[in-house]
Amino acid sequence: DWSSDVCSSDLRGRAHVADAETDRIYERAGFGATVKRGARPAVVVIDFSRGFTEPQFATGSELSAEVAATKALLDVARSAGHPVLFTTIAYDEGDAGTLTWLAKAPGLAILAAGSELVDIDPRLEPQPDEPIFVKKGASGFFGTELANELRAREIDTVVICGATTSGCVRASVVDSVQEGFPTLVVRECVGDRARDPHDANLFDIQAKYGDVIPLDDALAYLAAS
């Protein structure tokens, strides 16, 4: 599965495996330190709504493998008593004329509040006590109470899954770190519409913001915490 690879990308979008020179440049800059994991993690699932995980919708793509991997992660998190929180994008009538992001990405306007597209993918079996934060921007933290909810629960590590890697996942990771949460991204649990932006953003997240970790590592961490 291509989503298991972490690659770098040049400005033309051509993906290639990070080479020794790239590693040297980033090491010299002091990037890539390991995140310190806490004892009170929460899993935050970014925009695994039907409008993103079902390819029949214009905004969606085939993310069945990523959804299945996330369900396995949620099963362990729930069994261990760790909080699970979701975000979804939903636009009200009139938002298209007022929101700058929709001027750049007008296709997202089909994610209408109350429509099936904004429902969390049922394969994840969201539970009644698992909050869903509705957002209108890329980051799960922007304009929502997500950070306050995590602090209220005394969370010390955020584990992120969801879509898309180059958009809402990346934005959420950056804001998670800026809110002060050590952040982990589960490689098999994030997806995008194309390989190049997916790979490039995982590379950048690993270098600068959080740890990109395999599913097995995430499962073991949640089970042991």
N, C-alpha and C positions, 0 to 999 in steps of 0.2 A: 504494500500500500504506500503510494507516494507520500501520504501525509505523515508517515513515520520518519521521513528524512528531514534533517535541518540543514538548509543550504543558505548560502549567501547569494546576493543578486546584484548585478551591475545596473547602471542607470537605464539601460535599454531593456531591463526586465528579464535578461537571460539568466536563468538559474544555473548555479554551478556549486559543487561542494566546496565549502570553505577550504582554502589551501593554506600552506605553511606561511606564506607572506601575509595573508589576511589575519591568521592567528597571531603573527608577530606584531602587527600594527595594533590590534586590539589589546594584546597583552601589554604592550608598551604604554598604552593609554590608561591602563589600570582597570579594564572592564572584565566582567565575567566572574566576579567573586560569587561564592555560594551563599544562598539565602539561609539564614538561621531559622529553623522551623520551631514553632511553639507547640504547646500541649493542648491548645484549644482551637483547632481548625474549624473552618466552615467551608462548605462547597457553594460557590456562586456559579450558576448556570446562566450564561449570557445569551439571550435571544434564540434559544432552541425552540422557537415557535414554529407552527406549521408553515408560515410564510417563508421561512428560511430552510426548513428541513425537508420539505416536500417539493420535488422538482417540477410538478405540474404548475406551480405558481411562478410568475415571472421573476420574483425576487428569490426564489428557492433554488436549491441544488441537491444532488444526491448525497445525503449525509447519513445514510442508514448505519454505516459502520461506526461513525462517530457517536451517533445517538445510542447505539448498543453498548459501546464502551462506556459512555456516560451513565447509562442505566446500571451497569456493573459497579461503577464507582459510587453511585447513589445508594445502591443496596448495602454496600459496606458502611458508608457514612451513616445511613439511617440505623443500621444495626448497632453501630458504636455510639449512637446518640449525638452525633454531630449535626449542627444545623445545615439545612439545605435551603438556599434562597434562589429565586429566579428573577430574570428581567425579561421584558418583552417591549417591543416598540409598538405604539398604537397612536394613530393620528385622528384628531377630531376634524369634523367638517370646518373648513376655513383655515386649517393649519398650512395648507399649501401656499396660501397667499401671504403668510407672515413669517415662516421659518426659513432662515437662510439655507440650512442644509437641504431642504426640499427643492430649493432653486437649483442646487448643484446636482442633486440625485432625485429628480422628480418621480422616478419609478417607485420609490419607497412609499409614495402616497397611497398605494393600494393597501397598505397595512392599516386599515381603518378600524377604529375602536369598535368593538362589538362584533367584528367579523371573525370567521374561523381562522383567518391567517394569523391573528395575534394570540390564539390559544397555544399554550405550551404543548409541545408534542406529546400526545397521550402515551407513547411508548415509555416515557420517563415516569409515568404514574405519579404526577405531582400530588402531594398530600394536602389535606385541608389546612394543616398548621404550618405549611411552608409558604412564606410570603412571596408574592409576585409584585415586583416593582415595575410600574409602567413608565416608560421614558420616551422622550422625543428626540434625544440626541444620541451620539455614538456611545459614550461611556455610561455604564450602569450606575455610576456615581453622580453624574451631572443632572441636577434638578430632581433628585430622588432622596429618599431617606435611608438609602442603603448603608452608607457609612455610619450613620447614627444607630441603625439597627445592629450592625456588627459590634460597635462599641458597647451598646447596651447589653449584648450577650457576652461581653468580655472576650471576644475573638482575638487571637493573636497571630493567626495565619490564614490567608485566603487562598483557596484552591479553585482555580478558574477553569471552566469548560465553556463550550459554546461556539457561536458563529457571529460574524465571520472573523477569521484570524487577523486579517489585515485591516478590519474596520472596528467593529464594536468590541471584540476581544482585546485587541491591542490598546484601544482607548481606555478600556476598563482596567487593564493591567497597569497602565501608566498612572491612572488616578488612584488605584488601589495602593500603589507604592507611595504616591504623594500624600495619601491619607494616613500613611504610617504603617500599613500592613505588609509584612513579608508575604510575598506572593509566589505561588506555584502555578504553572500552566501544564496541564496533562496533555501530552502530545497527541495521543490517540483520541482525545475528547474534544478537539477543536478542528474546525474545518472551514473551507473557503470555496469560492467559485472556480478558482484556478490555482495551479501549483505554484507559479512564480511568486505571487504576493503572499501565499501561505508560507512558503519556505523562507522568504526574505524577512518576514515579520517574526517568525519563530527565532530566526538567527538574531535579530535585533533585540527581541525580548530577553533572550538568554544572555546576551552581552551586557545589557544596560538596566534591566528592570526586575525580572524575576527568574526563577529556575524553570526551564522547560524539562519536564521529567516524564519517564515512561509510565504507562498505566500500572504495571506491576509495583513500581516504587510507590505510587500514590495509594494503591490499595493497602500495601503494607503499612504505610505511614498512618492512614486513617484507622486501620484496625488496631494499631498499637497505641494510638493517642488516647 
